[in-house]
């Protein structure tokens, strides 16, 4: 039986703090990608699941929530996955910037935590 979501925390390239609600037996890590002033992109691991292996089977739904109160961001992704085939989900969000147009921030949610040995 699938277990309840856990909460973890992390910070991005600009120091914004996030809370990540994740499935402990599916999620491996969450990465955040932001554009730099030079036009290049920067990707950082926002959160890594402290568990190295799944303890229980994953349920039929992949679900992860990412929140940043400082940026007014609260997004939850839920995907029906009865065959356990989802490995990665990418989500692009528009985050407000002071005095300007919104900035696009991309989150990559990677799953497929290995089964216990």
Secondary structure, DSSP 8 states (H G I E B T S, - for coil): -----EEEEEE-TT--EEEEEE-TTT--EEEEEEE-TTS-EEEEEEEE-S-SSBSS---SEEEEEEEEGGGTEEEEEEEE-TT----EEEEEEEEEETTEEEEEEEEEEE----B--
